[in-house]
Amino acid sequence: MEKAMELKKLEKKVAMTRLSSLLFVGALVIGSLLNVPLDVLAPIEILSALALVVFIGIPTQKKLFALRKEIAQEGSTINE
């Protein structure tokens, strides 16, 4: 049961990371529509999105895949 809760938390975190990445793209589009100089806005947005993916997204994905693999192995052990 504990692993199922952790799995749900990790899946939610992954979904929020993806949503945040889309929001960064949306902010760039809105900034360009409002004629905000992209040479000011774009580097900030790109570096923020990159940091989000590198420091939150990738480690979370690794934990999620490891937990799914562990749960699958436990399930196959029970079936044997």
MARDREN-678594 format. One record per atom (N, C-alpha, C, O): residue in one letter; x, y, z. Coordinates in steps of 0.2 Angstrom, whole numbers, padded with zeros to 4 digits, always signed. Atoms other than C-alpha are relative to their C-alpha. Layout:
aXYZ ...
***
This chain:
m+0004-0006+0000 m+0000+0000+0000 m+0004+0006+0000 m+0003+0011-0003 e-0004-0006+0000 e+0014+0012+0004 e+0004+0001-0007 e+0004+0007-0008 k-0003-0001+0007 k+0022+0009-0013 k-0005+0003-0005 k-0003+0007-0009 a+0005-0003+0004 a+0006+0013-0021 a-0001+0007+0001 a-0002+0011-0004 m+0000-0007-0002 m+0005+0029-0012 m+0006+0004-0003 m+0005+0010-0006 e-0006-0003+0003 e+0023+0033-0017 e-0001+0001-0008 e+0002+0006-0011 l+0001+0000+0007 l+0019+0029-0035 l-0005+0005-0002 l-0003+0009-0007 k+0005-0006+0002 k+0004+0041-0036 k+0003+0006+0001 k+0002+0011-0003 k-0004-0007-0001 k+0015+0055-0028 k+0005+0001-0006 k+0005+0007-0009 l-0005-0001+0005 l+0028+0052-0041 l-0003+0001-0007 l-0001+0005-0011 e+0003-0001+0007 e+0016+0051-0056 e-0003+0007+0000 e-0003+0010-0005 k+0003-0006+0000 k+0008+0067-0050 k+0006+0005-0001 k+0005+0010-0004 k-0005-0004+0000 k+0025+0075-0048 k+0003+0001-0008 k+0004+0006-0010 v-0002+0000+0007 v+0030+0070-0066 v-0005+0004-0004 v-0003+0008-0009 a+0005-0004+0004 a+0013+0077-0073 a+0001+0007+0002 a+0000+0011-0003 m-0001-0008-0001 m+0016+0094-0064 m+0006+0002-0003 m+0007+0008-0005 t-0006-0002+0003 t+0034+0094-0071 t-0002+0002-0007 t+0001+0006-0010 r+0002-0001+0007 r+0027+0092-0089 r-0005+0006-0001 r-0004+0010-0005 l+0005-0006+0001 l+0013+0105-0086 l+0004+0006+0001 l+0003+0011-0002 s-0004-0006-0001 s+0026+0117-0079 s+0004+0002-0007 s+0005+0007-0008 s-0004-0001+0006 s+0037+0114-0095 s-0005+0004-0005 s-0002+0008-0009 l+0005-0003+0005 l+0021+0118-0106 l-0001+0008+0002 l-0002+0012-0002 l+0002-0007-0002 l+0018+0134-0095 l+0006+0005-0002 l+0005+0010-0004 f-0006-0004+0002 f+0036+0140-0099 f-0001+0002-0007 f+0001+0007-0009 v+0001-0001+0008 v+0032+0138-0118 v-0005+0005-0001 v-0005+0010-0005 g+0005-0004+0000 g+0016+0147-0115 g+0002+0007+0002 g+0000+0012-0001 a-0003-0006-0002 a+0025+0161-0106 a+0004+0004-0006 a+0004+0010-0007 l-0004-0002+0006 l+0037+0163-0121 l-0005+0003-0006 l-0004+0008-0008 v+0005-0002+0005 v+0022+0164-0133 v-0004+0006+0002 v-0004+0011-0002 i+0003-0006-0003 i+0013+0177-0122 i+0004+0006-0001 i+0002+0011-0002 g-0005-0005+0000 g+0029+0187-0121 g+0001+0003-0007 g+0001+0009-0008 s-0001-0002+0006 s+0031+0187-0139 s-0006+0004-0003 s-0006+0009-0007 l+0006-0003+0002 l+0013+0192-0142 l-0001+0007+0003 l-0004+0012+0000 l+0000-0007-0003 l+0015+0207-0130 l+0006+0004-0001 l+0007+0009+0002 n-0006-0003+0003 n+0031+0212-0139 n+0005+0001+0006 n+0009+0006+0006 v-0005-0001-0005 v+0042+0209-0124 v+0006-0003-0004 v+0006-0008-0007 p-0006+0002+0003 p+0060+0208-0130 p+0002-0007+0001 p+0003-0009+0007 l-0002+0007-0001 l+0064+0189-0133 l+0007-0001+0003 l+0008-0006+0006 d-0007+0001-0002 d+0082+0192-0130 d+0001+0001+0008 d+0006-0001+0010 v+0000+0000-0007 v+0078+0196-0112 v-0004-0006+0003 v-0002-0009+0008 l+0005+0005-0003 l+0063+0184-0109 l+0003-0007-0002 l+0002-0012+0003 a-0001+0006+0002 a+0069+0169-0119 a+0006-0004+0004 a+0005-0010+0006 p-0006+0003-0004 p+0086+0165-0110 p-0003-0002+0007 p-0001-0007+0010 i+0003+0001-0007 i+0077+0166-0093 i-0005-0006+0000 i-0004-0010+0004 e+0005+0005+0000 e+0063+0155-0098 e+0003-0007-0002 e+0002-0012+0001 i-0003+0006+0002 i+0074+0142-0107 i+0004-0003+0006 i+0004-0009+0007 l-0004+0002-0006 l+0086+0141-0092 l-0004-0003+0006 l-0002-0008+0009 s+0004+0003-0005 s+0072+0139-0080 s-0003-0006-0002 s-0003-0011+0003 a+0003+0007+0002 a+0064+0125-0090 a+0005-0005+0000 a+0004-0011+0002 l-0006+0004+0000 l+0081+0117-0092 l+0001-0003+0007 l+0002-0008+0009 a-0001+0001-0007 a+0084+0118-0073 a-0006-0005+0003 a-0004-0009+0007 l+0006+0004-0002 l+0066+0111-0070 l+0001-0007-0002 l+0000-0012+0002 v+0000+0007+0003 v+0069+0096-0081 v+0006-0004+0003 v+0006-0010+0005 v-0006+0004-0002 v+0087+0092-0075 v+0000-0001+0007 v+0002-0007+0009 f+0000+0001-0008 f+0085+0094-0056 f-0006-0003+0003 f-0006-0006+0008 i+0006+0003-0003 i+0067+0088-0054 i-0003-0005-0005 i-0004-0011-0002 g+0003+0005+0005 g+0061+0079-0070 g+0003-0006+0000 g+0000-0011+0000 i-0004+0006+0001 i+0075+0067-0073 i+0000-0004+0006 i-0001-0010+0006 p+0000+0005-0006 p+0077+0061-0055 p-0007-0003+0002 p-0007-0009+0004 t+0007+0003-0001 t+0058+0059-0053 t-0001-0005-0005 t-0004-0010-0002 q+0001+0005+0005 q+0057+0049-0069 q+0004-0006+0002 q+0001-0012+0002 k-0004+0006-0002 k+0071+0038-0063 k-0003-0004+0006 k-0003-0010+0006 k+0003+0003-0006 k+0063+0035-0046 k-0007-0004-0002 k-0008-0009+0000 l+0006+0003+0003 l+0046+0032-0055 l+0001-0007-0003 l-0002-0012-0002 f-0001+0006+0004 f+0053+0019-0067 f+0003-0006+0005 f+0001-0012+0004 a-0003+0005-0004 a+0063+0010-0053 a-0006-0003+0005 a-0006-0009+0006 l+0006+0003-0004 l+0047+0009-0042 l-0005-0004-0004 l-0007-0009-0001 r+0004+0004+0004 r+0037+0003-0056 r+0003-0007-0001 r-0001-0012-0001 k-0004+0007+0002 k+0050-0011-0060 k+0000-0004+0007 k-0001-0010+0006 e+0001+0003-0006 e+0050-0015-0041 e-0006-0003+0001 e-0007-0009+0003 i+0006+0003-0001 i+0032-0017-0040 i-0002-0006-0005 i-0005-0011-0003 a+0001+0005+0005 a+0031-0027-0056 a+0004-0007+0002 a+0001-0012+0001 q-0004+0006-0002 q+0045-0039-0049 q-0004-0003+0006 q-0004-0009+0006 e+0004+0003-0006 e+0035-0041-0033 e-0006-0004-0002 e-0008-0009+0000 g+0006+0003+0003 g+0019-0045-0043 g+0002-0007-0004 g-0002-0012-0003 s-0001+0006+0003 s+0028-0058-0053 s+0003-0005+0005 s+0002-0011+0004 t-0002+0005-0006 t+0036-0066-0037 t-0006-0003+0003 t-0006-0009+0005 i+0006+0002-0003 i+0018-0067-0030 i-0003-0006-0004 i-0006-0010-0002 n+0003+0005+0005 n+0012-0076-0046 n+0003-0007+0000 n+0000-0011-0003 e-0003+0006+0001 e+0025-0089-0045 e-0001-0005+0005 e+0002-0011+0005 
***
